[in-house]
Amino acid sequence: MNRTWRYLLGLFLLSLAVRLGVALLIRRPGYMDAAYYAAGAVRLAQSGGLSEPFIWNYLDDPTGIPHPGFLYWMPFPSLLAAPLAALFPDSFFTLQLPFALLSALLPLVAFGLAWEVTGRRRTAWLAGLLTLFSGFFFPYWPLPETFAPFALFGSLALWLAGCRMQDARRRMQDAGRWLLVGLLVGLAHLTRADGILLLPVVILPLLARPKSRTAHPAPRLVIGHWSLVIVHCSFLILGYLLVMSPWFLRNLSVIGTPLSPAGAKTLWLTTYDDLFCYNCDLSLRSYLAWGWGNVLHSKLWAAWVNFERFLAEDCLIFLCPFALVGLYRLRRHFPFALSTIYLLLVYLAHSLAFTFPGPRGGFFHASAAVLPFLFAAGVEGLEAAVGWAARRRRWSLRQAQTTFVTAAVVGAVALSAYA
């Protein structure tokens, strides 16, 4: 085992120990999301199927109980926890085990990203530790809900989609990579409804034409490029459908459409409490009747709240300027460019479209997929800023880097303990 693999193993074992330690402290679901998915897992374990013996919103126009489940939120967290709910029906800790395991892998993604773009061990370790002690996300990672699986599947999909292999002799391997990207996007969508936003983002590298040595490449090269685009897009869609087709078929059999219209109704909320309004008219007509002044004010409010949440939750407050600097410095690296595009897309969707669910947790959940990129970029920006300051102030660069790196880790641990 070489040194890099030993580092990864050590980071994974540390992460898993921390996640399990947090899981031991949580004896029951503490809020709606975790309770919903835990109840869904127990229902599956008791042979109740994908149905719900309760009603918590009226978006899917329920007619009674039990009624078809997961028509607003997606089912994967409950599917993941159900086997353990069957084996250990009275243990909430065991429900958290798959999520603790998946979230323990996330620091390795940050480590790998930072190592790939910098080749510096210190940078990779710091990115991994910041992802481990991730501030306001910290207590949520082992819980049986969407945070851990969506963050892992989404970040891996963005990373793999951005790794462009140009060697023509490895085309079949490249096709296999796009199949894997499709599988990851499908798993992300099966975890969260807004996971579908990953699909247009991961396609972008396929549309970027490789650089040619000549101003006017030969027609056969252009045709060959677009032929590969079609082939790789086909593998991408195939991977996505391999995961999502069973869910589409289930919805077709239950409600007559591949995807539930319940989520789209949240476009027309005029307050978050409309989720719980029985027999209310949630439509474009009712939304416009609310008035353009209210519509505009709600969009601006959502954009501001989501920005505040991005600053505090995704950037640990102190890391924000360094993350922005790092993203700019790494803008030519496709995985970081894709993560930035996805983050902007999610921010706009949860501010301008899903105006009330977004600030109430939708953006928080969906942005988890970019955490490894933000922390890797934040470390790159921090080290660049320290290097710049050291040259101007005539500091000892090594001593300054040690001081600021230590401060960053201590700050992340302190914020995680507070959360």
LINPEJO-V860593 format. One record per pair of residues at least 12 apart in sequence whose C-alpha atoms are under 8 Angstrom apart, sorted by the first residue. I is the first residue (numbers start at 1). J is the second residue. Records with the same first field share a line. If there is no record, write none. Layout:
BEGIN
I=J ; J
END
This chain:
BEGIN
8=108 ; 111
11=107 ; 108 ; 128
12=104 ; 105 ; 107 ; 108
13=104
15=104 ; 105 ; 107 ; 132
16=100 ; 101 ; 104
19=100 ; 101 ; 103 ; 104 ; 141 ; 142
20=97 ; 100 ; 142
22=139 ; 142
23=93 ; 96 ; 100 ; 142 ; 143
24=93
26=93
27=92 ; 93
28=92
29=143
33=145
34=143 ; 144 ; 145
37=75 ; 77 ; 78 ; 144 ; 145
38=78 ; 81 ; 95 ; 144 ; 145
39=78
40=52 ; 78 ; 82
41=77 ; 78 ; 79 ; 80 ; 81 ; 82 ; 83 ; 85
42=82 ; 85 ; 86 ; 89
44=78 ; 79 ; 82
45=82 ; 83 ; 85 ; 86
46=86
50=68 ; 69 ; 70
51=66 ; 67 ; 68 ; 69 ; 70
52=65 ; 66 ; 67 ; 68 ; 69
53=65 ; 66 ; 67
54=66 ; 67
56=276
57=275 ; 276 ; 277
58=275 ; 276 ; 277 ; 278 ; 279
59=72 ; 262 ; 263 ; 265 ; 275
60=72 ; 260 ; 261 ; 262
61=279
68=254
71=260 ; 262 ; 263
72=260 ; 262 ; 263
73=192 ; 193
74=189 ; 190 ; 191 ; 192 ; 193
75=190 ; 191
76=187 ; 190 ; 191
77=144 ; 145 ; 146 ; 149 ; 191
78=144 ; 145
80=98
81=95 ; 96 ; 98 ; 144
82=95
95=143 ; 144
96=142 ; 143 ; 144
97=142
98=142
99=141 ; 142 ; 143 ; 144 ; 145 ; 148 ; 149
100=141 ; 142 ; 143 ; 148
101=142
102=148 ; 149 ; 152
103=141 ; 142 ; 148 ; 149 ; 151 ; 152
104=132
105=152
106=131 ; 132 ; 151 ; 152 ; 372
107=127 ; 128 ; 129 ; 130 ; 131 ; 132 ; 372
108=128
109=128 ; 155 ; 156 ; 372
110=124 ; 127 ; 128 ; 131 ; 372 ; 373 ; 375 ; 376
111=124 ; 125 ; 126 ; 127 ; 128 ; 376
112=124
113=159 ; 372 ; 373 ; 376
114=127 ; 376 ; 377 ; 380
117=330 ; 333
123=376 ; 379 ; 380
124=376
126=379 ; 405 ; 409
127=372 ; 375 ; 376 ; 378 ; 379
128=372
129=409
130=375 ; 409 ; 412
131=371 ; 372 ; 375
133=412 ; 413 ; 416
134=316 ; 412 ; 413 ; 415 ; 416
135=313 ; 316 ; 412 ; 413 ; 414 ; 415 ; 416 ; 417 ; 419
136=312 ; 313 ; 316 ; 415 ; 416 ; 419
137=313 ; 416 ; 419
138=416 ; 419
139=416 ; 419
146=191 ; 192 ; 365
147=365 ; 368
149=188 ; 191
150=187 ; 188 ; 191 ; 192 ; 195 ; 366 ; 368 ; 369
151=366 ; 367 ; 368 ; 369 ; 370 ; 371
152=369
153=184 ; 185 ; 187 ; 188 ; 369
154=184 ; 185 ; 188 ; 195 ; 198 ; 369 ; 370
155=369 ; 370 ; 371 ; 372 ; 373
156=181 ; 184
157=181 ; 182 ; 184 ; 185 ; 202
158=198 ; 202 ; 335 ; 338 ; 339
159=335 ; 336
160=177 ; 181 ; 335
161=178 ; 181 ; 202 ; 203 ; 205 ; 335
162=202 ; 205 ; 333 ; 334 ; 335 ; 336 ; 338
163=334 ; 335
164=205 ; 334
166=210
174=232
175=231 ; 232 ; 235
176=235
178=232 ; 233 ; 235 ; 236 ; 239
179=232 ; 235 ; 236 ; 237 ; 238 ; 239 ; 240
180=236 ; 239
181=202 ; 236 ; 239
182=235 ; 236 ; 237 ; 238 ; 239 ; 240 ; 241
183=236 ; 239 ; 240 ; 241 ; 242 ; 243
184=239 ; 240
185=198 ; 199 ; 240
186=239 ; 240 ; 241 ; 242 ; 243 ; 244
187=240 ; 243 ; 244
189=244
190=243 ; 244
192=366
193=263
194=366
195=366
197=342 ; 345 ; 346
198=342
201=338 ; 341 ; 342
202=338
203=233
205=334
206=229 ; 232 ; 233
207=229
209=225
265=282 ; 283
266=282 ; 354 ; 356 ; 357
267=353 ; 354 ; 355
268=282 ; 283 ; 284 ; 286 ; 287
269=282 ; 287 ; 355 ; 356
270=287 ; 290 ; 356
271=356
272=356 ; 357
298=355
299=351 ; 352 ; 355
300=351
302=350 ; 351 ; 352 ; 355 ; 356 ; 358 ; 359
303=347 ; 348 ; 351 ; 352
305=359
306=347 ; 350 ; 351 ; 358 ; 359 ; 363
309=364
310=364
313=364
314=367 ; 368 ; 371 ; 374
315=374 ; 375
316=412 ; 415
319=378 ; 382
320=378
321=378 ; 381
322=377 ; 378 ; 379 ; 380 ; 381 ; 382 ; 385
323=374 ; 375 ; 376 ; 377 ; 378 ; 379 ; 380 ; 381 ; 382
324=377 ; 378 ; 381
325=377 ; 378 ; 380 ; 381
326=376 ; 377 ; 378 ; 379 ; 380 ; 381 ; 382
327=340 ; 374 ; 377 ; 378 ; 381
329=381
330=377
336=373
339=370 ; 373
340=370
343=367 ; 370
346=363 ; 366 ; 367
347=363
350=362 ; 363
383=401
386=400 ; 401 ; 404
387=401
END
